[in-house]
Amino acid sequence: MNNFMKPMDEFNKEIEKEQKISELEKAIKKAEAEERSSEVEDLKKELRDLTHESFWDKLFKINIMY
């Protein structure tokens, strides 16, 4: 049963990650509209860190698929 639940956990993590990305994008737009450049840079860095996928992550993901 543990193997069955693991994909759901991964699915939930992906949904949470997508929601966080969406929230960050909205916060960036709001900060840009209010001309808060230091906050914009911090939010963009956080978004980059969240969306960045390392070479090793990509390599292992591809190898697991095949």
PDB file of N, CA, C, O and CB in Angstrom:
ATOM      1  N   MET A   1       0.821  -1.184   0.000  1.00  0.00           N
ATOM      2  CA  MET A   1       0.000   0.000   0.000  1.00  0.00           C
ATOM      3  C   MET A   1       0.873   1.259   0.000  1.00  0.00           C
ATOM      4  O   MET A   1       0.467   2.292  -0.531  1.00  0.00           O
ATOM      5  CB  MET A   1      -0.938  -0.008   1.204  1.00  0.00           C
ATOM      6  N   ASN A   2       2.032   1.179   0.575  1.00  0.00           N
ATOM      7  CA  ASN A   2       2.933   2.317   0.604  1.00  0.00           C
ATOM      8  C   ASN A   2       3.337   2.724  -0.813  1.00  0.00           C
ATOM      9  O   ASN A   2       3.450   3.914  -1.105  1.00  0.00           O
ATOM     10  CB  ASN A   2       4.172   1.992   1.441  1.00  0.00           C
ATOM     11  N   ASN A   3       3.554   1.747  -1.693  1.00  0.00           N
ATOM     12  CA  ASN A   3       3.919   2.050  -3.076  1.00  0.00           C
ATOM     13  C   ASN A   3       2.771   2.734  -3.815  1.00  0.00           C
ATOM     14  O   ASN A   3       2.995   3.530  -4.727  1.00  0.00           O
ATOM     15  CB  ASN A   3       4.326   0.769  -3.810  1.00  0.00           C
ATOM     16  N   PHE A   4       1.553   2.420  -3.418  1.00  0.00           N
ATOM     17  CA  PHE A   4       0.398   3.043  -4.039  1.00  0.00           C
ATOM     18  C   PHE A   4       0.277   4.510  -3.640  1.00  0.00           C
ATOM     19  O   PHE A   4      -0.097   5.346  -4.463  1.00  0.00           O
ATOM     20  CB  PHE A   4      -0.868   2.291  -3.662  1.00  0.00           C
ATOM     21  N   MET A   5       0.588   4.825  -2.397  1.00  0.00           N
ATOM     22  CA  MET A   5       0.449   6.184  -1.887  1.00  0.00           C
ATOM     23  C   MET A   5       1.568   7.109  -2.366  1.00  0.00           C
ATOM     24  O   MET A   5       1.375   8.323  -2.446  1.00  0.00           O
ATOM     25  CB  MET A   5       0.421   6.161  -0.377  1.00  0.00           C
ATOM     26  N   LYS A   6       2.694   6.565  -2.675  1.00  0.00           N
ATOM     27  CA  LYS A   6       3.829   7.395  -3.075  1.00  0.00           C
ATOM     28  C   LYS A   6       3.518   8.244  -4.311  1.00  0.00           C
ATOM     29  O   LYS A   6       3.823   9.436  -4.296  1.00  0.00           O
ATOM     30  CB  LYS A   6       5.043   6.517  -3.346  1.00  0.00           C
ATOM     31  N   PRO A   7       2.929   7.696  -5.379  1.00  0.00           N
ATOM     32  CA  PRO A   7       2.608   8.549  -6.529  1.00  0.00           C
ATOM     33  C   PRO A   7       1.650   9.689  -6.178  1.00  0.00           C
ATOM     34  O   PRO A   7       1.776  10.782  -6.730  1.00  0.00           O
ATOM     35  CB  PRO A   7       2.006   7.710  -7.635  1.00  0.00           C
ATOM     36  N   MET A   8       0.698   9.459  -5.276  1.00  0.00           N
ATOM     37  CA  MET A   8      -0.220  10.518  -4.872  1.00  0.00           C
ATOM     38  C   MET A   8       0.536  11.624  -4.135  1.00  0.00           C
ATOM     39  O   MET A   8       0.248  12.806  -4.322  1.00  0.00           O
ATOM     40  CB  MET A   8      -1.345   9.950  -3.983  1.00  0.00           C
ATOM     41  N   ASP A   9       1.495  11.242  -3.304  1.00  0.00           N
ATOM     42  CA  ASP A   9       2.299  12.237  -2.598  1.00  0.00           C
ATOM     43  C   ASP A   9       3.096  13.085  -3.587  1.00  0.00           C
ATOM     44  O   ASP A   9       3.182  14.304  -3.447  1.00  0.00           O
ATOM     45  CB  ASP A   9       3.246  11.553  -1.597  1.00  0.00           C
ATOM     46  N   GLU A  10       3.670  12.428  -4.577  1.00  0.00           N
ATOM     47  CA  GLU A  10       4.429  13.159  -5.592  1.00  0.00           C
ATOM     48  C   GLU A  10       3.505  14.071  -6.391  1.00  0.00           C
ATOM     49  O   GLU A  10       3.874  15.195  -6.732  1.00  0.00           O
ATOM     50  CB  GLU A  10       5.162  12.182  -6.533  1.00  0.00           C
ATOM     51  N   PHE A  11       2.308  13.585  -6.688  1.00  0.00           N
ATOM     52  CA  PHE A  11       1.327  14.387  -7.412  1.00  0.00           C
ATOM     53  C   PHE A  11       0.944  15.621  -6.603  1.00  0.00           C
ATOM     54  O   PHE A  11       0.858  16.721  -7.149  1.00  0.00           O
ATOM     55  CB  PHE A  11       0.079  13.551  -7.735  1.00  0.00           C
ATOM     56  N   ASN A  12       0.716  15.443  -5.312  1.00  0.00           N
ATOM     57  CA  ASN A  12       0.367  16.566  -4.440  1.00  0.00           C
ATOM     58  C   ASN A  12       1.512  17.567  -4.343  1.00  0.00           C
ATOM     59  O   ASN A  12       1.277  18.775  -4.310  1.00  0.00           O
ATOM     60  CB  ASN A  12      -0.004  16.060  -3.044  1.00  0.00           C
ATOM     61  N   LYS A  13       2.745  17.077  -4.297  1.00  0.00           N
ATOM     62  CA  LYS A  13       3.901  17.973  -4.246  1.00  0.00           C
ATOM     63  C   LYS A  13       3.992  18.811  -5.517  1.00  0.00           C
ATOM     64  O   LYS A  13       4.318  19.997  -5.461  1.00  0.00           O
ATOM     65  CB  LYS A  13       5.197  17.171  -4.048  1.00  0.00           C
ATOM     66  N   GLU A  14       3.702  18.194  -6.664  1.00  0.00           N
ATOM     67  CA  GLU A  14       3.730  18.925  -7.924  1.00  0.00           C
ATOM     68  C   GLU A  14       2.658  20.011  -7.946  1.00  0.00           C
ATOM     69  O   GLU A  14       2.911  21.122  -8.414  1.00  0.00           O
ATOM     70  CB  GLU A  14       3.538  17.966  -9.103  1.00  0.00           C
ATOM     71  N   ILE A  15       1.479  19.704  -7.450  1.00  0.00           N
ATOM     72  CA  ILE A  15       0.395  20.687  -7.398  1.00  0.00           C
ATOM     73  C   ILE A  15       0.782  21.845  -6.485  1.00  0.00           C
ATOM     74  O   ILE A  15       0.569  23.007  -6.832  1.00  0.00           O
ATOM     75  CB  ILE A  15      -0.917  20.031  -6.908  1.00  0.00           C
ATOM     76  N   GLU A  16       1.348  21.536  -5.326  1.00  0.00           N
ATOM     77  CA  GLU A  16       1.791  22.587  -4.401  1.00  0.00           C
ATOM     78  C   GLU A  16       2.868  23.456  -5.034  1.00  0.00           C
ATOM     79  O   GLU A  16       2.873  24.673  -4.854  1.00  0.00           O
ATOM     80  CB  GLU A  16       2.317  21.969  -3.097  1.00  0.00           C
ATOM     81  N   LYS A  17       3.774  22.839  -5.770  1.00  0.00           N
ATOM     82  CA  LYS A  17       4.848  23.585  -6.432  1.00  0.00           C
ATOM     83  C   LYS A  17       4.266  24.523  -7.487  1.00  0.00           C
ATOM     84  O   LYS A  17       4.682  25.678  -7.586  1.00  0.00           O
ATOM     85  CB  LYS A  17       5.870  22.616  -7.080  1.00  0.00           C
ATOM     86  N   GLU A  18       3.300  24.033  -8.278  1.00  0.00           N
ATOM     87  CA  GLU A  18       2.669  24.868  -9.291  1.00  0.00           C
ATOM     88  C   GLU A  18       1.918  26.037  -8.666  1.00  0.00           C
ATOM     89  O   GLU A  18       1.934  27.145  -9.202  1.00  0.00           O
ATOM     90  CB  GLU A  18       1.723  24.036 -10.139  1.00  0.00           C
ATOM     91  N   GLN A  19       1.265  25.797  -7.543  1.00  0.00           N
ATOM     92  CA  GLN A  19       0.558  26.868  -6.846  1.00  0.00           C
ATOM     93  C   GLN A  19       1.537  27.912  -6.328  1.00  0.00           C
ATOM     94  O   GLN A  19       1.279  29.110  -6.434  1.00  0.00           O
ATOM     95  CB  GLN A  19      -0.273  26.303  -5.689  1.00  0.00           C
ATOM     96  N   LYS A  20       2.642  27.474  -5.779  1.00  0.00           N
ATOM     97  CA  LYS A  20       3.666  28.389  -5.263  1.00  0.00           C
ATOM     98  C   LYS A  20       4.240  29.237  -6.403  1.00  0.00           C
ATOM     99  O   LYS A  20       4.458  30.438  -6.238  1.00  0.00           O
ATOM    100  CB  LYS A  20       4.799  27.598  -4.554  1.00  0.00           C
ATOM    101  N   ILE A  21       4.483  28.613  -7.549  1.00  0.00           N
ATOM    102  CA  ILE A  21       4.990  29.336  -8.713  1.00  0.00           C
ATOM    103  C   ILE A  21       3.987  30.396  -9.150  1.00  0.00           C
ATOM    104  O   ILE A  21       4.367  31.529  -9.447  1.00  0.00           O
ATOM    105  CB  ILE A  21       5.284  28.363  -9.873  1.00  0.00           C
ATOM    106  N   SER A  22       2.727  30.036  -9.189  1.00  0.00           N
ATOM    107  CA  SER A  22       1.677  30.980  -9.567  1.00  0.00           C
ATOM    108  C   SER A  22       1.609  32.151  -8.596  1.00  0.00           C
ATOM    109  O   SER A  22       1.476  33.301  -9.016  1.00  0.00           O
ATOM    110  CB  SER A  22       0.326  30.274  -9.627  1.00  0.00           C
ATOM    111  N   GLU A  23       1.699  31.865  -7.306  1.00  0.00           N
ATOM    112  CA  GLU A  23       1.675  32.924  -6.293  1.00  0.00           C
ATOM    113  C   GLU A  23       2.878  33.857  -6.443  1.00  0.00           C
ATOM    114  O   GLU A  23       2.744  35.074  -6.317  1.00  0.00           O
ATOM    115  CB  GLU A  23       1.654  32.314  -4.880  1.00  0.00           C
ATOM    116  N   LEU A  24       4.044  33.285  -6.711  1.00  0.00           N
ATOM    117  CA  LEU A  24       5.244  34.103  -6.891  1.00  0.00           C
ATOM    118  C   LEU A  24       5.124  35.003  -8.113  1.00  0.00           C
ATOM    119  O   LEU A  24       5.522  36.167  -8.071  1.00  0.00           O
ATOM    120  CB  LEU A  24       6.479  33.215  -7.018  1.00  0.00           C
ATOM    121  N   GLU A  25       4.573  34.466  -9.209  1.00  0.00           N
ATOM    122  CA  GLU A  25       4.407  35.265 -10.418  1.00  0.00           C
ATOM    123  C   GLU A  25       3.463  36.435 -10.168  1.00  0.00           C
ATOM    124  O   GLU A  25       3.715  37.546 -10.633  1.00  0.00           O
ATOM    125  CB  GLU A  25       3.882  34.396 -11.567  1.00  0.00           C
ATOM    126  N   LYS A  26       2.379  36.193  -9.437  1.00  0.00           N
ATOM    127  CA  LYS A  26       1.444  37.267  -9.101  1.00  0.00           C
ATOM    128  C   LYS A  26       2.111  38.306  -8.204  1.00  0.00           C
ATOM    129  O   LYS A  26       1.908  39.506  -8.389  1.00  0.00           O
ATOM    130  CB  LYS A  26       0.194  36.696  -8.411  1.00  0.00           C
ATOM    131  N   ALA A  27       2.903  37.854  -7.237  1.00  0.00           N
ATOM    132  CA  ALA A  27       3.588  38.769  -6.327  1.00  0.00           C
ATOM    133  C   ALA A  27       4.614  39.611  -7.087  1.00  0.00           C
ATOM    134  O   ALA A  27       4.800  40.788  -6.780  1.00  0.00           O
ATOM    135  CB  ALA A  27       4.275  37.987  -5.187  1.00  0.00           C
ATOM    136  N   ILE A  28       5.275  39.017  -8.069  1.00  0.00           N
ATOM    137  CA  ILE A  28       6.244  39.751  -8.884  1.00  0.00           C
ATOM    138  C   ILE A  28       5.539  40.848  -9.675  1.00  0.00           C
ATOM    139  O   ILE A  28       6.010  41.984  -9.722  1.00  0.00           O
ATOM    140  CB  ILE A  28       6.994  38.794  -9.840  1.00  0.00           C
ATOM    141  N   LYS A  29       4.412  40.508 -10.295  1.00  0.00           N
ATOM    142  CA  LYS A  29       3.668  41.508 -11.066  1.00  0.00           C
ATOM    143  C   LYS A  29       3.197  42.653 -10.174  1.00  0.00           C
ATOM    144  O   LYS A  29       3.261  43.820 -10.562  1.00  0.00           O
ATOM    145  CB  LYS A  29       2.464  40.858 -11.763  1.00  0.00           C
ATOM    146  N   LYS A  30       2.729  42.312  -8.984  1.00  0.00           N
ATOM    147  CA  LYS A  30       2.252  43.341  -8.051  1.00  0.00           C
ATOM    148  C   LYS A  30       3.406  44.246  -7.610  1.00  0.00           C
ATOM    149  O   LYS A  30       3.261  45.468  -7.567  1.00  0.00           O
ATOM    150  CB  LYS A  30       1.585  42.688  -6.817  1.00  0.00           C
ATOM    151  N   ALA A  31       4.543  43.643  -7.284  1.00  0.00           N
ATOM    152  CA  ALA A  31       5.699  44.423  -6.850  1.00  0.00           C
ATOM    153  C   ALA A  31       6.224  45.304  -7.977  1.00  0.00           C
ATOM    154  O   ALA A  31       6.654  46.432  -7.738  1.00  0.00           O
ATOM    155  CB  ALA A  31       6.807  43.498  -6.348  1.00  0.00           C
ATOM    156  N   GLU A  32       6.189  44.785  -9.217  1.00  0.00           N
ATOM    157  CA  GLU A  32       6.619  45.600 -10.359  1.00  0.00           C
ATOM    158  C   GLU A  32       5.682  46.779 -10.556  1.00  0.00           C
ATOM    159  O   GLU A  32       6.135  47.884 -10.855  1.00  0.00           O
ATOM    160  CB  GLU A  32       6.678  44.752 -11.640  1.00  0.00           C
ATOM    161  N   ALA A  33       4.379  46.561 -10.393  1.00  0.00           N
ATOM    162  CA  ALA A  33       3.403  47.646 -10.551  1.00  0.00           C
ATOM    163  C   ALA A  33       3.598  48.721  -9.483  1.00  0.00           C
ATOM    164  O   ALA A  33       3.376  49.906  -9.732  1.00  0.00           O
ATOM    165  CB  ALA A  33       1.970  47.091 -10.483  1.00  0.00           C
ATOM    166  N   GLU A  34       4.013  48.295  -8.300  1.00  0.00           N
ATOM    167  CA  GLU A  34       4.243  49.235  -7.200  1.00  0.00           C
ATOM    168  C   GLU A  34       5.685  49.744  -7.176  1.00  0.00           C
ATOM    169  O   GLU A  34       6.073  50.485  -6.273  1.00  0.00           O
ATOM    170  CB  GLU A  34       3.908  48.572  -5.867  1.00  0.00           C
ATOM    171  N   GLU A  35       6.472  49.345  -8.170  1.00  0.00           N
ATOM    172  CA  GLU A  35       7.860  49.784  -8.349  1.00  0.00           C
ATOM    173  C   GLU A  35       8.744  49.518  -7.129  1.00  0.00           C
ATOM    174  O   GLU A  35       9.503  50.384  -6.693  1.00  0.00           O
ATOM    175  CB  GLU A  35       7.886  51.257  -8.670  1.00  0.00           C
ATOM    176  N   ARG A  36       8.631  48.305  -6.588  1.00  0.00           N
ATOM    177  CA  ARG A  36       9.501  47.883  -5.482  1.00  0.00           C
ATOM    178  C   ARG A  36      10.551  46.941  -6.051  1.00  0.00           C
ATOM    179  O   ARG A  36      10.398  45.720  -6.011  1.00  0.00           O
ATOM    180  CB  ARG A  36       8.680  47.188  -4.328  1.00  0.00           C
ATOM    181  N   SER A  37      11.616  47.524  -6.578  1.00  0.00           N
ATOM    182  CA  SER A  37      12.619  46.743  -7.317  1.00  0.00           C
ATOM    183  C   SER A  37      13.367  45.730  -6.455  1.00  0.00           C
ATOM    184  O   SER A  37      13.676  44.639  -6.933  1.00  0.00           O
ATOM    185  CB  SER A  37      13.612  47.673  -7.952  1.00  0.00           C
ATOM    186  N   SER A  38      13.663  46.058  -5.206  1.00  0.00           N
ATOM    187  CA  SER A  38      14.398  45.105  -4.372  1.00  0.00           C
ATOM    188  C   SER A  38      13.540  43.871  -4.077  1.00  0.00           C
ATOM    189  O   SER A  38      14.049  42.750  -4.049  1.00  0.00           O
ATOM    190  CB  SER A  38      14.844  45.774  -3.053  1.00  0.00           C
ATOM    191  N   GLU A  39      12.264  44.076  -3.861  1.00  0.00           N
ATOM    192  CA  GLU A  39      11.370  42.937  -3.613  1.00  0.00           C
ATOM    193  C   GLU A  39      11.188  42.111  -4.885  1.00  0.00           C
ATOM    194  O   GLU A  39      11.087  40.885  -4.825  1.00  0.00           O
ATOM    195  CB  GLU A  39       9.997  43.426  -3.093  1.00  0.00           C
ATOM    196  N   VAL A  40      11.146  42.780  -6.027  1.00  0.00           N
ATOM    197  CA  VAL A  40      11.013  42.072  -7.307  1.00  0.00           C
ATOM    198  C   VAL A  40      12.197  41.137  -7.508  1.00  0.00           C
ATOM    199  O   VAL A  40      12.023  39.981  -7.890  1.00  0.00           O
ATOM    200  CB  VAL A  40      10.911  43.074  -8.486  1.00  0.00           C
ATOM    201  N   GLU A  41      13.397  41.637  -7.250  1.00  0.00           N
ATOM    202  CA  GLU A  41      14.601  40.812  -7.424  1.00  0.00           C
ATOM    203  C   GLU A  41      14.590  39.613  -6.477  1.00  0.00           C
ATOM    204  O   GLU A  41      14.971  38.512  -6.876  1.00  0.00           O
ATOM    205  CB  GLU A  41      15.868  41.654  -7.188  1.00  0.00           C
ATOM    206  N   ASP A  42      14.163  39.808  -5.238  1.00  0.00           N
ATOM    207  CA  ASP A  42      14.093  38.702  -4.280  1.00  0.00           C
ATOM    208  C   ASP A  42      13.079  37.653  -4.725  1.00  0.00           C
ATOM    209  O   ASP A  42      13.338  36.452  -4.640  1.00  0.00           O
ATOM    210  CB  ASP A  42      13.729  39.225  -2.883  1.00  0.00           C
ATOM    211  N   LEU A  43      11.927  38.112  -5.199  1.00  0.00           N
ATOM    212  CA  LEU A  43      10.891  37.186  -5.656  1.00  0.00           C
ATOM    213  C   LEU A  43      11.342  36.426  -6.904  1.00  0.00           C
ATOM    214  O   LEU A  43      11.078  35.231  -7.037  1.00  0.00           O
ATOM    215  CB  LEU A  43       9.587  37.944  -5.942  1.00  0.00           C
ATOM    216  N   LYS A  44      12.016  37.117  -7.808  1.00  0.00           N
ATOM    217  CA  LYS A  44      12.510  36.452  -9.013  1.00  0.00           C
ATOM    218  C   LYS A  44      13.555  35.399  -8.672  1.00  0.00           C
ATOM    219  O   LYS A  44      13.588  34.330  -9.282  1.00  0.00           O
ATOM    220  CB  LYS A  44      13.098  37.474  -9.984  1.00  0.00           C
ATOM    221  N   LYS A  45      14.406  35.701  -7.698  1.00  0.00           N
ATOM    222  CA  LYS A  45      15.414  34.725  -7.270  1.00  0.00           C
ATOM    223  C   LYS A  45      14.735  33.502  -6.667  1.00  0.00           C
ATOM    224  O   LYS A  45      15.132  32.370  -6.945  1.00  0.00           O
ATOM    225  CB  LYS A  45      16.390  35.356  -6.250  1.00  0.00           C
ATOM    226  N   GLU A  46      13.727  33.722  -5.851  1.00  0.00           N
ATOM    227  CA  GLU A  46      12.993  32.610  -5.242  1.00  0.00           C
ATOM    228  C   GLU A  46      12.304  31.775  -6.320  1.00  0.00           C
ATOM    229  O   GLU A  46      12.278  30.547  -6.235  1.00  0.00           O
ATOM    230  CB  GLU A  46      11.955  33.136  -4.224  1.00  0.00           C
ATOM    231  N   LEU A  47      11.748  32.437  -7.328  1.00  0.00           N
ATOM    232  CA  LEU A  47      11.094  31.722  -8.428  1.00  0.00           C
ATOM    233  C   LEU A  47      12.108  30.911  -9.221  1.00  0.00           C
ATOM    234  O   LEU A  47      11.837  29.764  -9.579  1.00  0.00           O
ATOM    235  CB  LEU A  47      10.364  32.707  -9.355  1.00  0.00           C
ATOM    236  N   ARG A  48      13.267  31.488  -9.499  1.00  0.00           N
ATOM    237  CA  ARG A  48      14.328  30.759 -10.209  1.00  0.00           C
ATOM    238  C   ARG A  48      14.761  29.530  -9.427  1.00  0.00           C
ATOM    239  O   ARG A  48      14.926  28.450  -9.993  1.00  0.00           O
ATOM    240  CB  ARG A  48      15.537  31.672 -10.459  1.00  0.00           C
ATOM    241  N   ASP A  49      14.945  29.700  -8.120  1.00  0.00           N
ATOM    242  CA  ASP A  49      15.363  28.572  -7.284  1.00  0.00           C
ATOM    243  C   ASP A  49      14.320  27.460  -7.288  1.00  0.00           C
ATOM    244  O   ASP A  49      14.658  26.277  -7.250  1.00  0.00           O
ATOM    245  CB  ASP A  49      15.620  29.039  -5.852  1.00  0.00           C
ATOM    246  N   LEU A  50      13.066  27.851  -7.334  1.00  0.00           N
ATOM    247  CA  LEU A  50      11.985  26.872  -7.302  1.00  0.00           C
ATOM    248  C   LEU A  50      11.842  26.144  -8.634  1.00  0.00           C
ATOM    249  O   LEU A  50      11.539  24.951  -8.655  1.00  0.00           O
ATOM    250  CB  LEU A  50      10.676  27.551  -6.940  1.00  0.00           C
ATOM    251  N   THR A  51      12.053  26.838  -9.731  1.00  0.00           N
ATOM    252  CA  THR A  51      11.842  26.240 -11.048  1.00  0.00           C
ATOM    253  C   THR A  51      13.097  25.622 -11.643  1.00  0.00           C
ATOM    254  O   THR A  51      13.016  24.887 -12.627  1.00  0.00           O
ATOM    255  CB  THR A  51      11.313  27.272 -11.988  1.00  0.00           C
ATOM    256  N   HIS A  52      14.260  25.910 -11.057  1.00  0.00           N
ATOM    257  CA  HIS A  52      15.511  25.375 -11.576  1.00  0.00           C
ATOM    258  C   HIS A  52      15.586  23.873 -11.329  1.00  0.00           C
ATOM    259  O   HIS A  52      15.366  23.399 -10.215  1.00  0.00           O
ATOM    260  CB  HIS A  52      16.711  26.086 -10.932  1.00  0.00           C
ATOM    261  N   GLU A  53      15.895  23.149 -12.367  1.00  0.00           N
ATOM    262  CA  GLU A  53      16.078  21.708 -12.252  1.00  0.00           C
ATOM    263  C   GLU A  53      17.518  21.400 -12.651  1.00  0.00           C
ATOM    264  O   GLU A  53      17.948  21.722 -13.759  1.00  0.00           O
ATOM    265  CB  GLU A  53      15.047  20.916 -13.147  1.00  0.00           C
ATOM    266  N   SER A  54      18.242  20.787 -11.756  1.00  0.00           N
ATOM    267  CA  SER A  54      19.654  20.544 -12.016  1.00  0.00           C
ATOM    268  C   SER A  54      19.848  19.481 -13.096  1.00  0.00           C
ATOM    269  O   SER A  54      18.940  18.713 -13.413  1.00  0.00           O
ATOM    270  CB  SER A  54      20.359  20.121 -10.733  1.00  0.00           C
ATOM    271  N   PHE A  55      21.038  19.463 -13.639  1.00  0.00           N
ATOM    272  CA  PHE A  55      21.398  18.475 -14.652  1.00  0.00           C
ATOM    273  C   PHE A  55      21.212  17.066 -14.119  1.00  0.00           C
ATOM    274  O   PHE A  55      20.703  16.194 -14.823  1.00  0.00           O
ATOM    275  CB  PHE A  55      22.841  18.677 -15.113  1.00  0.00           C
ATOM    276  N   TRP A  56      21.619  16.841 -12.883  1.00  0.00           N
ATOM    277  CA  TRP A  56      21.538  15.500 -12.296  1.00  0.00           C
ATOM    278  C   TRP A  56      20.089  15.071 -12.103  1.00  0.00           C
ATOM    279  O   TRP A  56      19.759  13.903 -12.306  1.00  0.00           O
ATOM    280  CB  TRP A  56      22.280  15.457 -10.954  1.00  0.00           C
ATOM    281  N   ASP A  57      19.228  15.995 -11.718  1.00  0.00           N
ATOM    282  CA  ASP A  57      17.811  15.665 -11.582  1.00  0.00           C
ATOM    283  C   ASP A  57      17.228  15.247 -12.922  1.00  0.00           C
ATOM    284  O   ASP A  57      16.479  14.274 -13.005  1.00  0.00           O
ATOM    285  CB  ASP A  57      17.030  16.855 -11.014  1.00  0.00           C
ATOM    286  N   LYS A  58      17.572  15.980 -13.966  1.00  0.00           N
ATOM    287  CA  LYS A  58      17.080  15.641 -15.297  1.00  0.00           C
ATOM    288  C   LYS A  58      17.614  14.285 -15.745  1.00  0.00           C
ATOM    289  O   LYS A  58      16.877  13.479 -16.313  1.00  0.00           O
ATOM    290  CB  LYS A  58      17.475  16.725 -16.304  1.00  0.00           C
ATOM    291  N   LEU A  59      18.884  14.038 -15.492  1.00  0.00           N
ATOM    292  CA  LEU A  59      19.508  12.788 -15.898  1.00  0.00           C
ATOM    293  C   LEU A  59      18.843  11.602 -15.224  1.00  0.00           C
ATOM    294  O   LEU A  59      18.523  10.613 -15.884  1.00  0.00           O
ATOM    295  CB  LEU A  59      20.994  12.808 -15.578  1.00  0.00           C
ATOM    296  N   PHE A  60      18.631  11.687 -13.917  1.00  0.00           N
ATOM    297  CA  PHE A  60      18.023  10.579 -13.198  1.00  0.00           C
ATOM    298  C   PHE A  60      16.557  10.406 -13.584  1.00  0.00           C
ATOM    299  O   PHE A  60      16.063   9.280 -13.631  1.00  0.00           O
ATOM    300  CB  PHE A  60      18.148  10.794 -11.696  1.00  0.00           C
ATOM    301  N   LYS A  61      15.868  11.484 -13.857  1.00  0.00           N
ATOM    302  CA  LYS A  61      14.467  11.392 -14.255  1.00  0.00           C
ATOM    303  C   LYS A  61      14.342  10.682 -15.599  1.00  0.00           C
ATOM    304  O   LYS A  61      13.443   9.863 -15.791  1.00  0.00           O
ATOM    305  CB  LYS A  61      13.831  12.793 -14.328  1.00  0.00           C
ATOM    306  N   ILE A  62      15.250  10.998 -16.532  1.00  0.00           N
ATOM    307  CA  ILE A  62      15.234  10.359 -17.844  1.00  0.00           C
ATOM    308  C   ILE A  62      15.573   8.878 -17.705  1.00  0.00           C
ATOM    309  O   ILE A  62      14.926   8.041 -18.335  1.00  0.00           O
ATOM    310  CB  ILE A  62      16.225  11.056 -18.804  1.00  0.00           C
ATOM    311  N   ASN A  63      16.569   8.540 -16.896  1.00  0.00           N
ATOM    312  CA  ASN A  63      16.970   7.146 -16.723  1.00  0.00           C
ATOM    313  C   ASN A  63      15.873   6.330 -16.042  1.00  0.00           C
ATOM    314  O   ASN A  63      15.712   5.150 -16.354  1.00  0.00           O
ATOM    315  CB  ASN A  63      18.263   7.065 -15.911  1.00  0.00           C
ATOM    316  N   ILE A  64      15.145   6.903 -15.156  1.00  0.00           N
ATOM    317  CA  ILE A  64      14.070   6.182 -14.480  1.00  0.00           C
ATOM    318  C   ILE A  64      12.942   5.886 -15.446  1.00  0.00           C
ATOM    319  O   ILE A  64      12.298   4.841 -15.351  1.00  0.00           O
ATOM    320  CB  ILE A  64      13.547   6.980 -13.286  1.00  0.00           C
ATOM    321  N   MET A  65      12.698   6.800 -16.378  1.00  0.00           N
ATOM    322  CA  MET A  65      11.625   6.603 -17.350  1.00  0.00           C
ATOM    323  C   MET A  65      11.912   5.426 -18.265  1.00  0.00           C
ATOM    324  O   MET A  65      10.988   4.730 -18.686  1.00  0.00           O
ATOM    325  CB  MET A  65      11.422   7.862 -18.177  1.00  0.00           C
ATOM    326  N   TYR A  66      13.189   5.194 -18.579  1.00  0.00           N
ATOM    327  CA  TYR A  66      13.534   4.118 -19.488  1.00  0.00           C
ATOM    328  C   TYR A  66      14.006   2.981 -18.694  1.00  0.00           C
ATOM    329  O   TYR A  66      14.359   1.942 -19.252  1.00  0.00           O
ATOM    330  CB  TYR A  66      14.575   4.531 -20.501  1.00  0.00           C
TER     331      TYR A  66
END
